[in-house]
Amino acid sequence: MYSLFKHAGTLSVFKIRYCNGAFETCARYELASKGRTVPLRLMPNGHTLKAPE
């Protein structure tokens, strides 16, 4: 997911909220902790990034 962001500021917000904060609420963490594949475009909040045009 991180490689899809062009702006470091946007990525920083997600890192603060989910990586350094309430990581157990992260959709990516939830899938990974269950041994499931984490889609590249899955956002920590459960939304999916659109494919670049």
PQR file of N, CA, C, O and H, with PARSE charges and radii, in Angstrom:
ATOM      1  N   MET A   1       0.816  -1.176   0.000 -0.4000 1.5000
ATOM      2  CA  MET A   1       0.000   0.000   0.000 -0.0000 2.0000
ATOM      3  C   MET A   1       0.866   1.248   0.000  0.5500 1.7000
ATOM      4  O   MET A   1       0.558   2.214  -0.698 -0.5500 1.4000
ATOM      5  N   TYR A   2       1.942   1.242   0.770 -0.4000 1.5000
ATOM      6  CA  TYR A   2       2.748   2.446   0.932 -0.0000 2.0000
ATOM      7  C   TYR A   2       3.340   2.926  -0.389  0.5500 1.7000
ATOM      8  O   TYR A   2       3.505   4.128  -0.594 -0.5500 1.4000
ATOM      9  H   TYR A   2       2.192   0.457   1.337  0.4000 1.0000
ATOM     10  N   SER A   3       3.654   2.008  -1.273 -0.4000 1.5000
ATOM     11  CA  SER A   3       4.250   2.394  -2.551 -0.0000 2.0000
ATOM     12  C   SER A   3       3.254   3.110  -3.455  0.5500 1.7000
ATOM     13  O   SER A   3       3.662   3.720  -4.444 -0.5500 1.4000
ATOM     14  H   SER A   3       3.520   1.031  -1.106  0.4000 1.0000
ATOM     15  N   LEU A   4       1.966   3.054  -3.146 -0.4000 1.5000
ATOM     16  CA  LEU A   4       0.948   3.694  -3.977 -0.0000 2.0000
ATOM     17  C   LEU A   4       0.763   5.174  -3.663  0.5500 1.7000
ATOM     18  O   LEU A   4       0.133   5.894  -4.439 -0.5500 1.4000
ATOM     19  H   LEU A   4       1.635   2.559  -2.343  0.4000 1.0000
ATOM     20  N   PHE A   5       1.297   5.635  -2.547 -0.4000 1.5000
ATOM     21  CA  PHE A   5       1.138   7.035  -2.163 -0.0000 2.0000
ATOM     22  C   PHE A   5       2.250   7.887  -2.755  0.5500 1.7000
ATOM     23  O   PHE A   5       3.425   7.531  -2.678 -0.5500 1.4000
ATOM     24  H   PHE A   5       1.809   5.051  -1.917  0.4000 1.0000
ATOM     25  N   LYS A   6       1.873   9.007  -3.342 -0.4000 1.5000
ATOM     26  CA  LYS A   6       2.860   9.924  -3.903 -0.0000 2.0000
ATOM     27  C   LYS A   6       3.221  11.019  -2.909  0.5500 1.7000
ATOM     28  O   LYS A   6       4.287  11.625  -3.016 -0.5500 1.4000
ATOM     29  H   LYS A   6       0.917   9.296  -3.404  0.4000 1.0000
ATOM     30  N   HIS A   7       2.346  11.279  -1.944 -0.4000 1.5000
ATOM     31  CA  HIS A   7       2.577  12.336  -0.972 -0.0000 2.0000
ATOM     32  C   HIS A   7       2.893  11.735   0.389  0.5500 1.7000
ATOM     33  O   HIS A   7       2.095  10.987   0.954 -0.5500 1.4000
ATOM     34  H   HIS A   7       1.480  10.787  -1.857  0.4000 1.0000
ATOM     35  N   ALA A   8       4.056  12.069   0.900 -0.4000 1.5000
ATOM     36  CA  ALA A   8       4.477  11.533   2.192 -0.0000 2.0000
ATOM     37  C   ALA A   8       3.555  11.977   3.316  0.5500 1.7000
ATOM     38  O   ALA A   8       3.410  11.265   4.309 -0.5500 1.4000
ATOM     39  H   ALA A   8       4.705  12.677   0.440  0.4000 1.0000
ATOM     40  N   GLY A   9       2.928  13.144   3.177 -0.4000 1.5000
ATOM     41  CA  GLY A   9       2.025  13.644   4.210 -0.0000 2.0000
ATOM     42  C   GLY A   9       0.820  12.748   4.398  0.5500 1.7000
ATOM     43  O   GLY A   9       0.404  12.490   5.528 -0.5500 1.4000
ATOM     44  H   GLY A   9       3.046  13.723   2.370  0.4000 1.0000
ATOM     45  N   THR A  10       0.262  12.275   3.309 -0.4000 1.5000
ATOM     46  CA  THR A  10      -0.892  11.378   3.368 -0.0000 2.0000
ATOM     47  C   THR A  10      -0.511  10.078   4.062  0.5500 1.7000
ATOM     48  O   THR A  10      -1.232   9.586   4.929 -0.5500 1.4000
ATOM     49  H   THR A  10       0.601  12.484   2.391  0.4000 1.0000
ATOM     50  N   LEU A  11       0.607   9.542   3.676 -0.4000 1.5000
ATOM     51  CA  LEU A  11       1.079   8.303   4.282 -0.0000 2.0000
ATOM     52  C   LEU A  11       1.348   8.492   5.775  0.5500 1.7000
ATOM     53  O   LEU A  11       1.077   7.600   6.579 -0.5500 1.4000
ATOM     54  H   LEU A  11       1.194   9.942   2.972  0.4000 1.0000
ATOM     55  N   SER A  12       1.874   9.644   6.132 -0.4000 1.5000
ATOM     56  CA  SER A  12       2.174   9.936   7.529 -0.0000 2.0000
ATOM     57  C   SER A  12       0.928   9.888   8.404  0.5500 1.7000
ATOM     58  O   SER A  12       0.982   9.406   9.535 -0.5500 1.4000
ATOM     59  H   SER A  12       2.093  10.368   5.479  0.4000 1.0000
ATOM     60  N   VAL A  13      -0.191  10.383   7.887 -0.4000 1.5000
ATOM     61  CA  VAL A  13      -1.445  10.371   8.644 -0.0000 2.0000
ATOM     62  C   VAL A  13      -1.857   8.934   8.968  0.5500 1.7000
ATOM     63  O   VAL A  13      -2.248   8.641  10.098 -0.5500 1.4000
ATOM     64  H   VAL A  13      -0.234  10.774   6.968  0.4000 1.0000
ATOM     65  N   PHE A  14      -1.772   8.045   7.990 -0.4000 1.5000
ATOM     66  CA  PHE A  14      -2.138   6.651   8.219 -0.0000 2.0000
ATOM     67  C   PHE A  14      -1.167   5.981   9.183  0.5500 1.7000
ATOM     68  O   PHE A  14      -1.589   5.185  10.021 -0.5500 1.4000
ATOM     69  H   PHE A  14      -1.455   8.283   7.072  0.4000 1.0000
ATOM     70  N   LYS A  15       0.105   6.283   9.083 -0.4000 1.5000
ATOM     71  CA  LYS A  15       1.091   5.690   9.995 -0.0000 2.0000
ATOM     72  C   LYS A  15       0.810   6.100  11.438  0.5500 1.7000
ATOM     73  O   LYS A  15       0.847   5.271  12.347 -0.5500 1.4000
ATOM     74  H   LYS A  15       0.448   6.930   8.402  0.4000 1.0000
ATOM     75  N   ILE A  16       0.528   7.394  11.640 -0.4000 1.5000
ATOM     76  CA  ILE A  16       0.253   7.878  12.999 -0.0000 2.0000
ATOM     77  C   ILE A  16      -1.002   7.219  13.554  0.5500 1.7000
ATOM     78  O   ILE A  16      -1.016   6.773  14.701 -0.5500 1.4000
ATOM     79  H   ILE A  16       0.498   8.068  10.901  0.4000 1.0000
ATOM     80  N   ARG A  17      -2.043   7.158  12.755 -0.4000 1.5000
ATOM     81  CA  ARG A  17      -3.341   6.641  13.214 -0.0000 2.0000
ATOM     82  C   ARG A  17      -3.318   5.141  13.449  0.5500 1.7000
ATOM     83  O   ARG A  17      -3.784   4.664  14.483 -0.5500 1.4000
ATOM     84  H   ARG A  17      -2.032   7.520  11.823  0.4000 1.0000
ATOM     85  N   TYR A  18      -2.778   4.398  12.494 -0.4000 1.5000
ATOM     86  CA  TYR A  18      -2.896   2.941  12.553 -0.0000 2.0000
ATOM     87  C   TYR A  18      -1.612   2.212  12.963  0.5500 1.7000
ATOM     88  O   TYR A  18      -1.687   1.203  13.665 -0.5500 1.4000
ATOM     89  H   TYR A  18      -2.399   4.785  11.654  0.4000 1.0000
ATOM     90  N   CYS A  19      -0.463   2.683  12.554 -0.4000 1.5000
ATOM     91  CA  CYS A  19       0.776   1.975  12.894 -0.0000 2.0000
ATOM     92  C   CYS A  19       1.250   2.320  14.303  0.5500 1.7000
ATOM     93  O   CYS A  19       1.695   1.449  15.050 -0.5500 1.4000
ATOM     94  H   CYS A  19      -0.402   3.502  11.984  0.4000 1.0000
ATOM     95  N   ASN A  20       1.150   3.594  14.655 -0.4000 1.5000
ATOM     96  CA  ASN A  20       1.620   4.037  15.965 -0.0000 2.0000
ATOM     97  C   ASN A  20       0.487   4.160  16.973  0.5500 1.7000
ATOM     98  O   ASN A  20       0.736   4.360  18.162 -0.5500 1.4000
ATOM     99  H   ASN A  20       0.789   4.302  14.048  0.4000 1.0000
ATOM    100  N   GLY A  21      -0.739   4.044  16.520 -0.4000 1.5000
ATOM    101  CA  GLY A  21      -1.889   4.224  17.404 -0.0000 2.0000
ATOM    102  C   GLY A  21      -2.685   2.953  17.562  0.5500 1.7000
ATOM    103  O   GLY A  21      -2.189   1.962  18.097 -0.5500 1.4000
ATOM    104  H   GLY A  21      -0.942   3.881  15.555  0.4000 1.0000
ATOM    105  N   ALA A  22      -3.910   2.978  17.102 -0.4000 1.5000
ATOM    106  CA  ALA A  22      -4.849   1.869  17.279 -0.0000 2.0000
ATOM    107  C   ALA A  22      -4.692   0.838  16.162  0.5500 1.7000
ATOM    108  O   ALA A  22      -5.590   0.660  15.339 -0.5500 1.4000
ATOM    109  H   ALA A  22      -4.313   3.784  16.667  0.4000 1.0000
ATOM    110  N   PHE A  23      -3.544   0.163  16.143 -0.4000 1.5000
ATOM    111  CA  PHE A  23      -3.285  -0.779  15.059 -0.0000 2.0000
ATOM    112  C   PHE A  23      -4.286  -1.920  15.004  0.5500 1.7000
ATOM    113  O   PHE A  23      -4.504  -2.499  13.940 -0.5500 1.4000
ATOM    114  H   PHE A  23      -2.815   0.308  16.812  0.4000 1.0000
ATOM    115  N   GLU A  24      -4.899  -2.254  16.137 -0.4000 1.5000
ATOM    116  CA  GLU A  24      -5.856  -3.366  16.131 -0.0000 2.0000
ATOM    117  C   GLU A  24      -7.146  -3.016  15.382  0.5500 1.7000
ATOM    118  O   GLU A  24      -7.957  -3.901  15.112 -0.5500 1.4000
ATOM    119  H   GLU A  24      -4.722  -1.784  17.002  0.4000 1.0000
ATOM    120  N   THR A  25      -7.345  -1.737  15.044 -0.4000 1.5000
ATOM    121  CA  THR A  25      -8.511  -1.333  14.257 -0.0000 2.0000
ATOM    122  C   THR A  25      -8.183  -1.271  12.766  0.5500 1.7000
ATOM    123  O   THR A  25      -9.044  -0.916  11.961 -0.5500 1.4000
ATOM    124  H   THR A  25      -6.686  -1.017  15.264  0.4000 1.0000
ATOM    125  N   CYS A  26      -6.977  -1.603  12.397 -0.4000 1.5000
ATOM    126  CA  CYS A  26      -6.518  -1.551  11.008 -0.0000 2.0000
ATOM    127  C   CYS A  26      -7.028  -2.777  10.245  0.5500 1.7000
ATOM    128  O   CYS A  26      -6.813  -3.916  10.660 -0.5500 1.4000
ATOM    129  H   CYS A  26      -6.277  -1.891  13.051  0.4000 1.0000
ATOM    130  N   ALA A  27      -7.703  -2.522   9.130 -0.4000 1.5000
ATOM    131  CA  ALA A  27      -8.238  -3.613   8.312 -0.0000 2.0000
ATOM    132  C   ALA A  27      -7.120  -4.503   7.777  0.5500 1.7000
ATOM    133  O   ALA A  27      -7.296  -5.715   7.659 -0.5500 1.4000
ATOM    134  H   ALA A  27      -7.877  -1.596   8.793  0.4000 1.0000
ATOM    135  N   ARG A  28      -5.987  -3.918   7.458 -0.4000 1.5000
ATOM    136  CA  ARG A  28      -4.854  -4.682   6.948 -0.0000 2.0000
ATOM    137  C   ARG A  28      -4.295  -5.592   8.046  0.5500 1.7000
ATOM    138  O   ARG A  28      -3.983  -6.756   7.793 -0.5500 1.4000
ATOM    139  H   ARG A  28      -5.844  -2.933   7.554  0.4000 1.0000
ATOM    140  N   TYR A  29      -4.172  -5.067   9.246 -0.4000 1.5000
ATOM    141  CA  TYR A  29      -3.681  -5.846  10.387 -0.0000 2.0000
ATOM    142  C   TYR A  29      -4.630  -7.007  10.682  0.5500 1.7000
ATOM    143  O   TYR A  29      -4.194  -8.126  10.951 -0.5500 1.4000
ATOM    144  H   TYR A  29      -4.426  -4.121   9.451  0.4000 1.0000
ATOM    145  N   GLU A  30      -5.914  -6.729  10.628 -0.4000 1.5000
ATOM    146  CA  GLU A  30      -6.914  -7.759  10.920 -0.0000 2.0000
ATOM    147  C   GLU A  30      -6.780  -8.947   9.970  0.5500 1.7000
ATOM    148  O   GLU A  30      -6.792 -10.098  10.406 -0.5500 1.4000
ATOM    149  H   GLU A  30      -6.268  -5.820  10.410  0.4000 1.0000
ATOM    150  N   LEU A  31      -6.653  -8.670   8.673 -0.4000 1.5000
ATOM    151  CA  LEU A  31      -6.486  -9.761   7.702 -0.0000 2.0000
ATOM    152  C   LEU A  31      -5.176 -10.510   7.922  0.5500 1.7000
ATOM    153  O   LEU A  31      -5.150 -11.741   7.935 -0.5500 1.4000
ATOM    154  H   LEU A  31      -6.643  -7.735   8.318  0.4000 1.0000
ATOM    155  N   ALA A  32      -4.094  -9.761   8.093 -0.4000 1.5000
ATOM    156  CA  ALA A  32      -2.784 -10.390   8.267 -0.0000 2.0000
ATOM    157  C   ALA A  32      -2.730 -11.254   9.518  0.5500 1.7000
ATOM    158  O   ALA A  32      -2.121 -12.324   9.507 -0.5500 1.4000
ATOM    159  H   ALA A  32      -4.115  -8.761   8.083  0.4000 1.0000
ATOM    160  N   SER A  33      -3.361 -10.799  10.597 -0.4000 1.5000
ATOM    161  CA  SER A  33      -3.323 -11.570  11.841 -0.0000 2.0000
ATOM    162  C   SER A  33      -4.130 -12.863  11.745  0.5500 1.7000
ATOM    163  O   SER A  33      -3.942 -13.780  12.546 -0.5500 1.4000
ATOM    164  H   SER A  33      -3.855  -9.930  10.606  0.4000 1.0000
ATOM    165  N   LYS A  34      -5.030 -12.932  10.760 -0.4000 1.5000
ATOM    166  CA  LYS A  34      -5.796 -14.152  10.517 -0.0000 2.0000
ATOM    167  C   LYS A  34      -5.136 -15.044   9.471  0.5500 1.7000
ATOM    168  O   LYS A  34      -5.677 -16.084   9.096 -0.5500 1.4000
ATOM    169  H   LYS A  34      -5.183 -12.188  10.110  0.4000 1.0000
ATOM    170  N   GLY A  35      -3.947 -14.619   9.000 -0.4000 1.5000
ATOM    171  CA  GLY A  35      -3.225 -15.401   8.009 -0.0000 2.0000
ATOM    172  C   GLY A  35      -3.759 -15.252   6.605  0.5500 1.7000
ATOM    173  O   GLY A  35      -3.429 -16.048   5.726 -0.5500 1.4000
ATOM    174  H   GLY A  35      -3.508 -13.774   9.305  0.4000 1.0000
ATOM    175  N   ARG A  36      -4.579 -14.241   6.382 -0.4000 1.5000
ATOM    176  CA  ARG A  36      -5.161 -14.019   5.058 -0.0000 2.0000
ATOM    177  C   ARG A  36      -4.290 -13.072   4.251  0.5500 1.7000
ATOM    178  O   ARG A  36      -3.508 -12.308   4.817 -0.5500 1.4000
ATOM    179  H   ARG A  36      -4.846 -13.594   7.097  0.4000 1.0000
ATOM    180  N   THR A  37      -4.421 -13.120   2.951 -0.4000 1.5000
ATOM    181  CA  THR A  37      -3.684 -12.231   2.063 -0.0000 2.0000
ATOM    182  C   THR A  37      -4.244 -10.821   2.175  0.5500 1.7000
ATOM    183  O   THR A  37      -5.460 -10.628   2.169 -0.5500 1.4000
ATOM    184  H   THR A  37      -5.056 -13.740   2.492  0.4000 1.0000
ATOM    185  N   VAL A  38      -3.364  -9.847   2.275 -0.4000 1.5000
ATOM    186  CA  VAL A  38      -3.770  -8.447   2.371 -0.0000 2.0000
ATOM    187  C   VAL A  38      -3.663  -7.817   0.983  0.5500 1.7000
ATOM    188  O   VAL A  38      -2.561  -7.714   0.443 -0.5500 1.4000
ATOM    189  H   VAL A  38      -2.377 -10.004   2.279  0.4000 1.0000
ATOM    190  N   PRO A  39      -4.784  -7.396   0.396 -0.5600 1.5000
ATOM    191  CA  PRO A  39      -4.726  -6.766  -0.926  0.2800 2.0000
ATOM    192  C   PRO A  39      -3.882  -5.491  -0.892  0.5500 1.7000
ATOM    193  O   PRO A  39      -3.957  -4.719   0.064 -0.5500 1.4000
ATOM    194  N   LEU A  40      -3.079  -5.273  -1.935 -0.4000 1.5000
ATOM    195  CA  LEU A  40      -2.192  -4.128  -2.001 -0.0000 2.0000
ATOM    196  C   LEU A  40      -2.948  -2.818  -1.855  0.5500 1.7000
ATOM    197  O   LEU A  40      -2.438  -1.889  -1.228 -0.5500 1.4000
ATOM    198  H   LEU A  40      -3.017  -5.901  -2.711  0.4000 1.0000
ATOM    199  N   ARG A  41      -4.136  -2.715  -2.407 -0.4000 1.5000
ATOM    200  CA  ARG A  41      -4.890  -1.469  -2.411 -0.0000 2.0000
ATOM    201  C   ARG A  41      -5.827  -1.293  -1.213  0.5500 1.7000
ATOM    202  O   ARG A  41      -6.582  -0.322  -1.161 -0.5500 1.4000
ATOM    203  H   ARG A  41      -4.550  -3.470  -2.916  0.4000 1.0000
ATOM    204  N   LEU A  42      -5.786  -2.211  -0.259 -0.4000 1.5000
ATOM    205  CA  LEU A  42      -6.622  -2.088   0.934 -0.0000 2.0000
ATOM    206  C   LEU A  42      -6.047  -1.029   1.863  0.5500 1.7000
ATOM    207  O   LEU A  42      -4.877  -1.088   2.242 -0.5500 1.4000
ATOM    208  H   LEU A  42      -5.172  -2.999  -0.301  0.4000 1.0000
ATOM    209  N   MET A  43      -6.877  -0.066   2.224 -0.4000 1.5000
ATOM    210  CA  MET A  43      -6.469   0.996   3.140 -0.0000 2.0000
ATOM    211  C   MET A  43      -6.677   0.517   4.577  0.5500 1.7000
ATOM    212  O   MET A  43      -7.487  -0.379   4.813 -0.5500 1.4000
ATOM    213  H   MET A  43      -7.828  -0.018   1.917  0.4000 1.0000
ATOM    214  N   PRO A  44      -5.964   1.095   5.533 -0.5600 1.5000
ATOM    215  CA  PRO A  44      -6.135   0.699   6.925  0.2800 2.0000
ATOM    216  C   PRO A  44      -7.565   0.877   7.437  0.5500 1.7000
ATOM    217  O   PRO A  44      -7.991   0.178   8.356 -0.5500 1.4000
ATOM    218  N   ASN A  45      -8.302   1.812   6.841 -0.4000 1.5000
ATOM    219  CA  ASN A  45      -9.670   2.066   7.287 -0.0000 2.0000
ATOM    220  C   ASN A  45     -10.690   1.144   6.608  0.5500 1.7000
ATOM    221  O   ASN A  45     -11.891   1.276   6.844 -0.5500 1.4000
ATOM    222  H   ASN A  45      -7.956   2.380   6.095  0.4000 1.0000
ATOM    223  N   GLY A  46     -10.223   0.214   5.772 -0.4000 1.5000
ATOM    224  CA  GLY A  46     -11.108  -0.744   5.123 -0.0000 2.0000
ATOM    225  C   GLY A  46     -11.546  -0.363   3.721  0.5500 1.7000
ATOM    226  O   GLY A  46     -12.121  -1.185   3.008 -0.5500 1.4000
ATOM    227  H   GLY A  46      -9.248   0.107   5.581  0.4000 1.0000
ATOM    228  N   HIS A  47     -11.284   0.870   3.317 -0.4000 1.5000
ATOM    229  CA  HIS A  47     -11.608   1.291   1.959 -0.0000 2.0000
ATOM    230  C   HIS A  47     -10.549   0.763   0.995  0.5500 1.7000
ATOM    231  O   HIS A  47      -9.451   0.397   1.414 -0.5500 1.4000
ATOM    232  H   HIS A  47     -10.818   1.538   3.896  0.4000 1.0000
ATOM    233  N   THR A  48     -10.874   0.726  -0.275 -0.4000 1.5000
ATOM    234  CA  THR A  48      -9.941   0.277  -1.285 -0.0000 2.0000
ATOM    235  C   THR A  48      -9.555   1.428  -2.191  0.5500 1.7000
ATOM    236  O   THR A  48     -10.415   2.174  -2.660 -0.5500 1.4000
ATOM    237  H   THR A  48     -11.766   1.023  -0.616  0.4000 1.0000
ATOM    238  N   LEU A  49      -8.251   1.573  -2.440 -0.4000 1.5000
ATOM    239  CA  LEU A  49      -7.780   2.620  -3.344 -0.0000 2.0000
ATOM    240  C   LEU A  49      -8.195   2.290  -4.765  0.5500 1.7000
ATOM    241  O   LEU A  49      -8.185   1.128  -5.171 -0.5500 1.4000
ATOM    242  H   LEU A  49      -7.553   0.967  -2.059  0.4000 1.0000
ATOM    243  N   LYS A  50      -8.558   3.313  -5.515 -0.4000 1.5000
ATOM    244  CA  LYS A  50      -8.870   3.110  -6.927 -0.0000 2.0000
ATOM    245  C   LYS A  50      -7.578   2.918  -7.704  0.5500 1.7000
ATOM    246  O   LYS A  50      -6.522   3.427  -7.328 -0.5500 1.4000
ATOM    247  H   LYS A  50      -8.566   4.257  -5.185  0.4000 1.0000
ATOM    248  N   ALA A  51      -7.686   2.177  -8.790 -0.4000 1.5000
ATOM    249  CA  ALA A  51      -6.527   1.972  -9.655 -0.0000 2.0000
ATOM    250  C   ALA A  51      -6.187   3.281 -10.350  0.5500 1.7000
ATOM    251  O   ALA A  51      -7.088   4.017 -10.750 -0.5500 1.4000
ATOM    252  H   ALA A  51      -8.544   1.764  -9.096  0.4000 1.0000
ATOM    253  N   PRO A  52      -4.890   3.587 -10.501 -0.5600 1.5000
ATOM    254  CA  PRO A  52      -4.516   4.818 -11.198  0.2800 2.0000
ATOM    255  C   PRO A  52      -4.975   4.776 -12.648  0.5500 1.7000
ATOM    256  O   PRO A  52      -4.988   3.725 -13.289 -0.5500 1.4000
ATOM    257  N   GLU A  53      -5.345   5.927 -13.136 -0.4000 1.5000
ATOM    258  CA  GLU A  53      -5.843   6.002 -14.528 -0.0000 2.0000
ATOM    259  C   GLU A  53      -4.743   6.193 -15.509  0.5500 1.7000
ATOM    260  O   GLU A  53      -4.995   6.275 -16.711 -0.5500 1.4000
ATOM    261  H   GLU A  53      -5.334   6.781 -12.615  0.4000 1.0000
TER
END
